[in-house]
Amino acid sequence: MVKRVLVPLAAGCEELEAVTIIDLLRRAEIEVVVAGLDEGVITASRGVRLLPDTTLDDALKLDYDMVALPGGLPGSDHLAADNRVGDILRKMNESGKFVGAVCAAPKVLVRSGVLDGKSATAYPGVLQAENHPDISAEAVIRDGMVITSRSAGTVMDFALELIEALNGRENRLAVERSLERS
């Protein structure tokens, strides 16, 4: 059965993170629904314009196996301020489904309560500012159904971990081999 992942995009998201997550998950033959908080083109943190597949309101009519949040500022602040995002993260967490966040986006997980009692990593200073007690400097942390990553520099490892969580190690390795990383 094909897995489905929701990737919400907000103005000011980190484009490298958003595109890498979307691209690698699609290479793994995972259905990715890219949803804008608002209708139309999203202008990312460095001016790259991204066209979501749909709006978040329409995307929320579907069920998901995972929600993956790209970071960036002010994109992560916009995600954290959106009640719909908090609601879907809590629903996923309560249902025992995966949530992931990279860079500044783990703050969204803190604010929605998803990181309570979990180890996590994020861009330096982000989790400290949210008073999250269990912070790691590792590139990627998987604690149960929650996966976090440090930065745009670690996003490829993050996306590969998302693939492994959903589709298993063999699928992850197949995608990684095709990237010729070594």
N, C-alpha and C positions, 0 to 999 in steps of 0.2 A: 504494500500500500504506500502510495506517495505521501510524504510528509508535507505539511503546509506551514510556512513561517510568515508572520506579520512583521514588516519593517516599517515603523512609523517614521516619517520625515517631517522635520520642522525647519522653518527658516533659520539659517545660521548653523545647520548641522555641519559636521566635518565630512566633506565630500569623499575623501580617501577612505574613510571608514564605511560610509554608506555604500559606495560602489563596490568595495572589496567584499563586504558581507553579501550583498546581492549577487555579485558575479560568482563567487565561490560556491554559494549555496545552489545556484542554478547549474553550475558545472556538475554538482553532485546529484542533479536531477531531483532537487527539492523544489516544490512549488513555492515561490516567493511572491507575496502580495505587498507591494510598496504603496503605502498610503500616506498622503499628505494630510496634515492637521487641517488644512484649508484646501479649497479647490484651486487647481492650477499649478503653475511652475513654482518650485521651491528654490530660492537663491541660497546656496550654501555659504559657509563661513569665508571662503576665498573667492566668492563671486561666480562659482560654477553653478549653472542652472540645471536642475534635475526635474524631470517630469514624472511624478508618481503615476502608478497604474490606476489609482482610484483615490477617493477621499477616505478618511478614517471612518466617517459615519457609515459609508457603504461597506467598507472592509469589515467592520464589526458585526456584520450580518453572517459572517462565516465563522467556522471553528478552526482553531490553530493548534499545532503541536508545540509551537515555540513563538515567543515574541523576542526579537533582537533589536536593541536600541543602539544606533550610532551616536557618538558623542559630539563634541564641538560646542562652542559657545557663540551665540546665545541659544543654539538649538536645544541643548540639554535643559536649559531653564524653561524653554517653551514646552518641552515634553513634560517636565515636572509640574508645570502649572496647569496642564490639561487634565481635567477630571476623568475624561474617557481613557487616557493612557493609564492613569492610576488604577482605574476600575478593571481594565483588562489584565494588568499585571497582578492584581490581587486575585482575580478569578483564575488566572493561570496557576498561580502559586497554590491556591486552595485546591485546585484540581490535580495537583502533582505533575504539572507540565512545566517545560523548560522556559526560563527567561534568561536573557543575556544582555549585557551592557558593556560598552567600552568607553575608555577615556573619561569624560565628564559625566556620561550617562549613568554610572552607578549611583549618582545622587538621586536619580529618579526612582531607583530601586529602594533606597533608604527612605525617601519620602512616602513611598507607597507601602512601606512595612515589609517588603520582600526580603531585605537583607538582615532583618532581625535575627540575631544568633548565628549569622553566617560569616565565614571568612570571605574577603573580597580584595580586589585590587582596583585601582583607578589612577587617573592622572594625578601626579603628586599634589597633595593639598586638598583634593576634592572631598575625599571621605573624612579627612580631619575636620574640614569646615562643616560637615554634616554630623560631627561627633559620633562617627561609626567606630566602635572600639577594636574590631578585628581586621586590621589592614595589613596587607602583604605588599612587598615590592616586586613580586613575581610578575611575569608577562601575562599569564593566564591562570586564573583560579577557578576550579569547578568544585563547588560545595553543594552536594546533592543536586538539585534541579536548577541551581543558579550558577551561571557562568559569567565571570567578569574578566576584563582585560584592561591593560594599563594605558594604551595610547595608540595613535595612528601608526606608530612604529611596530606595534604588536598585533595589529588587526588581522594580518594574514594568519597568524597562529590562532587567534580568537575564532576566525571563521572556520578554520580546520577543526577546532575543538567542537564548534556547533555541529558540523557535519558528523563528527564521530558520535556525539551525543544522540543525534537523530537516526543516523544510518549505519553506525558501526565503524570499527577501525579499518576494515578493508576498503570501504568507500572513501574514507578520509585519505588513506594511503594512495589510492588510485588517483584522486584529485591532486594530491601533493606531488606525485610522480609526474603528472602532466604539466605541472608548473616549472619543472626543472630547477628546483630550489637549490640543489646541491651540485 
